[in-house]
Amino acid sequence: MTDFAVYQTQFELIARDEGWSEQGKARRMYQNLIGSAATVLQQLSLTNTPATYANLAAALNKQFAVAETFEQREREFYDRKQAEN
């Protein structure tokens, strides 16, 4: 599970408890994006993709799932090299 997946689960629970609409969820998520996550919003804008909550969540999931997979493979490689020595 990616860090974003954990964040999204927490976000969804709060949104449900607070009764946020899809538009409200999108607005709140935009306001909280920082760093590389904020870049994803900019990429949506550049591709004229509607900045809905669903589109933003999908783009963030895609971005951070790829990053986590790379980091996981890098750790596995490092651990394997350490075991060989």
C-alpha positions as CSV (number, residue, x, y, z in Angstrom):
1,M,0.0,0.0,0.0
2,T,1.4,3.4,-1.0
3,D,1.6,6.3,1.3
4,F,-0.9,8.0,-0.9
5,A,-3.3,5.1,-0.5
6,V,-3.1,5.4,3.3
7,Y,-3.7,9.2,3.0
8,Q,-6.6,8.6,0.6
9,T,-8.2,6.1,3.0
10,Q,-8.0,8.6,5.8
11,F,-9.2,11.4,3.6
12,E,-12.2,9.3,2.4
13,L,-13.2,8.5,6.0
14,I,-13.1,12.1,7.0
15,A,-15.0,13.1,3.8
16,R,-17.7,10.6,4.5
17,D,-18.0,11.6,8.2
18,E,-18.2,15.3,7.2
19,G,-20.6,14.7,4.3
20,W,-18.4,16.3,1.7
21,S,-19.5,16.2,-1.9
22,E,-17.2,15.2,-4.7
23,Q,-16.6,18.9,-5.5
24,G,-15.9,19.5,-1.8
25,K,-13.4,16.6,-1.7
26,A,-11.6,17.9,-4.7
27,R,-11.4,21.4,-3.3
28,R,-10.0,20.2,0.0
29,M,-7.5,17.9,-1.6
30,Y,-6.2,20.7,-3.9
31,Q,-5.7,22.9,-0.9
32,N,-3.6,20.2,0.8
33,L,-1.3,19.2,-2.0
34,I,2.4,20.0,-1.6
35,G,5.6,19.0,-3.3
36,S,5.4,16.4,-6.0
37,A,1.7,15.8,-5.3
38,A,1.0,19.4,-6.2
39,T,2.8,18.8,-9.5
40,V,0.2,16.2,-10.4
41,L,-2.5,18.8,-10.2
42,Q,-0.5,21.0,-12.5
43,Q,-0.1,18.1,-15.0
44,L,-3.9,17.6,-15.0
45,S,-4.3,21.3,-15.8
46,L,-1.7,21.2,-18.6
47,T,-3.5,18.2,-20.3
48,N,-6.9,19.9,-20.0
49,T,-8.1,17.0,-17.8
50,P,-11.1,18.1,-15.6
51,A,-9.8,18.5,-12.1
52,T,-12.4,16.4,-10.5
53,Y,-11.8,14.4,-7.3
54,A,-11.8,11.1,-9.2
55,N,-9.3,12.4,-11.8
56,L,-7.0,13.8,-9.2
57,A,-7.1,10.7,-7.0
58,A,-6.5,8.4,-10.0
59,A,-3.5,10.6,-11.1
60,L,-2.0,10.6,-7.6
61,N,-2.5,6.9,-7.2
62,K,-0.7,6.3,-10.6
63,Q,2.1,8.7,-9.7
64,F,2.9,7.3,-6.3
65,A,2.3,3.7,-7.1
66,V,5.1,3.9,-9.7
67,A,7.4,5.7,-7.3
68,E,6.8,3.2,-4.5
69,T,7.4,0.3,-6.9
70,F,10.7,1.7,-7.9
71,E,11.8,2.4,-4.3
72,Q,10.7,-1.1,-3.3
73,R,12.7,-2.7,-6.1
74,E,15.7,-0.6,-5.2
75,R,15.5,-1.8,-1.6
76,E,15.2,-5.4,-2.7
77,F,18.2,-5.0,-4.9
78,Y,20.2,-3.4,-2.0
79,D,19.1,-6.2,0.4
80,R,20.1,-8.9,-2.1
81,K,23.5,-7.3,-2.6
82,Q,24.1,-7.1,1.1
83,A,23.1,-10.8,1.5
84,E,25.6,-11.8,-1.1
85,N,28.5,-10.1,0.7
